[in-house]
Amino acid sequence: MKTTRILKHAVAASAMAGALVMALPGAAQADTLSGWIGTTFPPVNGVTYLHQSTIINAPSLIAQSKIYTVAGQDVAPGDIGVRARLFKSGALCEAVDYRYNIDPAPELTYGTTAQCGTGWYNSHGYVAAWDGVSTYKQFVTFPTDPLNYTAPTEHSARAAAPEAIEVESGTNEKGQTFGSGEGVEIESDLPELVAAIGTNGEIGYVARADLGAVAADPTAAVQEVVTPRTVPLYDKDGSTVVGEFTFS
């Protein structure tokens, strides 16, 4: 998979001027931050797409990723997909399995719904476009700048995660790499164990093999019924289970 870092300069400049404003710690106002706009150039199956991630901190915390056609034309059902991801201080808070357009559409946006307590967050997801032959081309959206979020008094178990998180990285005794998945532009470059926050606020690592994959083709994508799935959350040794992580 190859990520092309070609930007539409005028659009990107507008997005940065209007959106990349960092919230001050403890800020109560609603803020929205958008990352740079990326492109799928060269065209995929004759279509050039743009993609972008956005994070919003009010009234709830949402990390969105979006893919859309440059010319605004519809593409066939199942041709585009989005996998949104929310990071807190470099650890994966929530990841959404790929969703696809079920009807002809010029764009697709999907977002997260969970949060992991008060702290600094950013949005950094994936998009996919069918190549018309045998596979989906995947692209990593540019990450947003960090945005501060203050969790409400009533929150979920996952929100019990500490406000300050330090993500360790390195190689364990089994030879497995571990660390953050934030900022990694090619999925194959992810560490074998990706830092994540478990369903009960535990800090651990999710196996790269458990992160999910694209559908086989548009027919399978449209028919796919996505339900939450839970995978083990490991210590950095890659063996000790310290909790679990749920993909929505």
N, C-alpha and C positions, 0 to 999 in steps of 0.2 A: 504494500500500500504506500502511496506517495502523496504527501501533502504539499500542495502548491501554494506558495506564499506571495501570490500576486494580488495586489490591492487595487481597487478602484479608488484612485487618490482623492477625487472630489468627494465621493460618498464617505470614504473613511474619515476625511478631515471634518466633514459635517458631523459624523457620528461622534468623533472625539470631542469636538467643541460643545456639542449639546448634551453629551451623556457621560463622558469620563470625568466626573466630579466626585472626588472621594468624600465620603461621609466622615465627620469628626467622631471620635470615640464617644459613645453614649448619646449620639444624636437621635432625636425622636422623630425627625421629619422623614417623610417618605422619600426614598431615593431609588433611582434606576440607573444602572451602569451597563453599557454595552461594549463589547469588545470590538476590535477591528473587523471589518467585513472582508471575508476571504472569498476566493473563487475556485471553481472546479476546472479552470482552464488547464489543458485543452478540453473542449466540450466532451461530455459523456453521452454517448448515443445521439450525437448531433445537438445536444442541448447544453448551454452554459448556465451553471447555477451559481448563486451567491449563498453564503452561509454566515451566521453570526450567533453569538451567545449573549444573553442578557441576564442580569440579576436584579431582583426587586425585593425591597425589605419591608414593604407595608402595603396592605394590611397584614399580609403574611409573607413569609420568605419563599421566593420562587426563583429557581434557576431554569432558564429556558434556552433551547437551541432551535434554530430556524434554518430551513433551506428553501430557496425560491428561485424561479427562473428569471433570467435577466430581462427577457422580452415580455414576461408576464403571460406566456402561453401555458395552457393546461398540459400536464403530462398524464399518462395512463395510470389507472389504479395500481398501487404497489410499486411504482417507479421510484419513489423517494421515501426515505426513512430518517428518523431523528432519535438519537439516544442522549437524553439530557443527563448531566452530572452536576452535583453540588458538592463543593469542597469547603471544609472548614480548616483553616491553618494548614493546608496541604494534605489533610486526611479526607478520604471520601466519606461524606455524610449520607448522601442518597444517590443512587444510580437507577435510571429508568431503562428497562429493556427497550429495544427498538420498536417504535411505532411507525406505521406506514400509512400513506394516503389510501383510503378505501374507495374514493371516487376520483374522477378526473379533477385535477387541481393545479394551480400555478405555484403553490407553496404549502409548507407544512411546519407547524410550530408545536413543540411539546415541552412540558416542564415538570419539575419535581414538586412534591407536596410536603415533604418532611423538613424538620430542622433539628439541629443538635445543640440547642442552648445558645446562650449569648456568646458572641465572638465575631471574628472576621471571616467572611465567606467570599467565594467567587464561583462563577459559572464557567464551565469548560467541557463541552460535549462533543458528540460525533454526529455527522450526517452521512447519508449514503444515497447513491444514485445508481440505478440499474443500467448496465452497459449495453443492454439490448441483445446480448449473446449468452453469457454464462455466469456472470457474477455482478455483485454490487461493488462499486468503487466507494471506499470510505474516506472521509476527510475529517480532520480534527478542527473544531472551531477555535478561533483565537480566544484565549481566556480573558475574562473581564478583569479590571482592577478589583482589589478587595473592597468589600462593602461591610460596614458594621451593622450588626443586628442585635437588638435587645429582646431576649425571649420573654414571653408573657409569664405571669406567675403560674398559670395552669399549663403544664406541658407534658409531653410524653416521656416514657422511660429513656428513649434515645436522647432527649434533650438534657439528660443528666450528665452529659459529657462535660469535662472541665472546660472552662472558658479559654484557658491557655493550653495549647497542645504543641508538643514537640515531637515531630516525626523523625524517627531514627532511620538511617539508611546504611547499607553495607552488604556484606555477604555472610550468611550463616555457616555453621559447621557442615551442613549438607551441600554447600556450594550454591545455594539459592540466593539470588539478589533480593533485597527488600528495600522499600522506600516509598516515596510519594509518587502518585500518578499524575499530579498536577503539572501542567506545562509540557508533558511528553507529547510530541507531535505525531509519532508513528506508533501504533499499538504494539508492534513487535518490539519496540524499545522500552515498553513498560517493565518494571521489575517483576520478577516471578511472584513476589508477594507485595501487594499494593496496600498501603496504609489506609485504614478505614475505621469508622466509628460504628460499633455494634448496636443492635436494637435496644440494649440496656445501657448504652453510654460507654461501653468498654472500648479501649483503644487497642487495635490489633491490625491484622493483615488478612486480606482476601487473596486467594490464589488467582493468578492471572487467568488460568484456565476456566475459572468460574465466572468471569465477567460477562459472558454471553457473546453471541455472534449474530451476524445478519441472517436473514431468511435465505432459503435456497434460490428462490426466484420470486417474481411478483405474484404469481398465482398462490404460492405458499404464504407470502406476506399478507395478502388480503384475507386469506382464510385463517390465519394465525389468531388464536385467542390467547391474549397475554394475561397471565395471572401472577400475583406475587410469588416469588420463589426465595427460599432461604438457603444460604450456604454457610459453611463453617468460617468463623473468625479465628485466625491462628495467632499465636505468639510469633515473634520473629524467627524462632527456630523452625517454623514451618510444620511442626508436628503437634504441639500442645494447643488444644482448642480452648480459647478463652471466652467464647461467646458465639454469636451468629450475626449475619448481615443479611438483610432482606432487600431484594431487588423488586421494584414495583413496576 
